[in-house]
């Protein structure tokens, strides 16, 4: 008998299909209804749960990326960008650029990897919109350890999205 969580018939669906029922399967966006592929060869990530067009997500994970254990399943609004904390000892502005989402149902805040097929212009518009967050999004961030990137980080965001040289 297998003890792996995803081997459970309620999660794998008919014929043991591991992509059935939300475990890394294609989906329609909870916000804009666009079709989104979760194929890692297209999106470049293994645990896809946000739309590459509007950047909205669904509350899927509870403890770790890809665990798909959240019972909430609420719509998660994109609220800004952050840097994933790095173990590197030296240097500022270290870490991967990540999306910040806030759950409209339970208020949980999570960070998600930017996928290869995400719209860079939409990501930058989100970064700019995060300078004027509403009270709900501010409350979500205040209750979490996630640090929102500030307007002074624009050069960093531009470099991570489009490449180029560092400012003089």
C-alpha positions in Angstrom: 0.0 0.0 0.0 1.4 3.4 -1.0 1.7 6.0 1.7 2.2 9.0 -0.6 -0.5 11.6 -0.2 -1.2 12.0 -3.9 -1.8 8.3 -4.3 -5.1 8.7 -2.4 -8.0 8.0 -4.8 -9.8 11.2 -3.7 -6.9 13.2 -5.0 -5.9 11.2 -8.0 -9.3 10.7 -9.6 -10.2 8.1 -12.2 -7.5 5.6 -13.2 -5.0 7.1 -10.8 -4.5 10.2 -12.8 -2.2 12.4 -10.7 -3.3 15.6 -12.5 -7.0 15.2 -11.6 -8.8 17.5 -9.2 -6.3 20.4 -8.9 -3.1 18.6 -8.2 -1.1 20.5 -10.8 -3.7 20.4 -13.5 -4.7 23.0 -16.1 -7.5 25.3 -14.9 -9.6 28.4 -15.7 -8.6 31.5 -13.8 -10.9 32.2 -10.8 -10.8 35.9 -11.7 -10.6 36.4 -15.5 -11.7 32.9 -16.5 -8.7 32.5 -18.9 -7.5 29.0 -19.6 -4.2 28.4 -17.8 -1.8 25.5 -18.5 0.1 24.0 -15.6 2.5 22.1 -17.9 6.0 22.8 -16.5 7.4 22.8 -20.0 5.2 25.9 -20.7 5.1 27.7 -17.4 8.5 26.7 -16.0 7.1 25.9 -12.5 5.9 22.7 -11.0 3.1 24.0 -8.8 1.1 26.4 -10.9 -1.8 28.1 -9.2 -2.0 31.6 -10.5 -3.1 33.1 -13.8 -0.3 34.4 -16.1 -2.6 37.2 -17.4 -4.3 38.8 -14.4 -2.0 37.2 -11.8 -4.9 36.1 -9.5 -4.5 32.8 -7.7 -6.5 30.3 -5.8 -5.8 29.4 -2.1 -4.5 25.8 -2.7 -1.5 25.3 -0.4 -1.4 25.1 3.3 2.1 24.2 4.6 4.3 24.2 1.6 4.3 25.1 -2.1 2.5 22.3 -4.0 1.0 20.5 -1.0 -2.6 21.4 -2.2 -3.9 20.9 1.4 -5.8 24.1 1.9 -9.5 23.6 2.6 -10.2 27.3 1.9 -9.8 27.4 -2.0 -10.7 31.1 -1.9 -9.6 33.6 -4.6 -6.3 35.1 -3.9 -5.8 38.7 -5.1 -2.3 39.8 -6.2 -1.2 42.6 -3.9 2.5 43.2 -4.7 6.0 41.8 -5.1 8.6 40.7 -2.7 12.0 38.9 -2.7 12.2 35.4 -1.4 14.5 35.3 1.5 17.9 34.0 0.5 20.4 32.1 2.6 23.2 34.1 1.1 25.2 35.8 3.8 26.3 38.9 1.9 24.7 41.5 -0.4 21.4 43.3 -0.4 18.5 42.6 -2.7 19.2 38.9 -2.8 16.5 36.4 -3.6 14.0 35.5 -6.2 11.3 38.0 -7.2 8.0 36.6 -6.0 4.3 37.6 -6.3 2.4 38.3 -3.0 -1.2 37.1 -2.8 -3.9 37.8 -0.2 -6.8 35.4 0.2 -10.2 37.2 -0.2 -11.9 34.5 2.0 -9.6 33.8 4.9 -7.0 36.6 4.7 -4.0 34.4 4.4 -0.9 35.9 2.7 1.3 33.7 0.5 4.1 34.2 -2.0 4.3 32.5 -5.4 7.0 32.1 -7.9 6.8 34.1 -11.1 6.3 31.7 -13.9 8.0 31.8 -17.3 4.8 32.6 -19.1 3.6 35.3 -16.7 3.0 38.7 -18.4 5.9 40.9 -17.3 3.9 44.1 -18.0 1.1 42.9 -15.7 3.7 42.1 -13.0 5.2 45.6 -13.3 1.7 47.2 -13.2 1.0 45.2 -10.0 4.3 46.5 -8.6 3.2 50.1 -9.3 -0.3 49.5 -7.9 1.2 48.2 -4.7 2.3 51.7 -3.8 -1.3 52.6 -3.1 -2.8 49.5 -1.4 -6.2 49.6 0.1 -6.8 49.0 3.9 -7.6 45.3 3.4 -4.4 44.5 1.6 -2.4 46.6 4.1 -4.0 44.6 7.0 -3.0 41.3 5.2 0.6 42.4 4.9 0.8 43.8 8.5 -0.3 40.4 9.8 2.4 38.6 7.8 6.2 38.5 7.7 6.2 39.3 4.0 8.0 42.5 3.1 6.5 44.5 0.1 8.9 46.0 -2.4 8.9 49.8 -2.3 9.1 52.4 -5.2 12.8 52.6 -4.6 13.1 49.0 -5.8 11.8 49.8 -9.3 15.3 49.3 -10.8 15.5 45.8 -9.2 12.1 44.8 -10.5 12.9 46.1 -14.0 16.2 44.2 -14.0 14.6 40.9 -12.8 11.8 41.2 -15.4 13.6 42.4 -18.4 17.4 42.1 -17.7 19.8 45.0 -18.4 22.4 46.8 -16.4 22.4 48.0 -12.9 21.9 51.7 -12.3 25.0 53.8 -12.1 
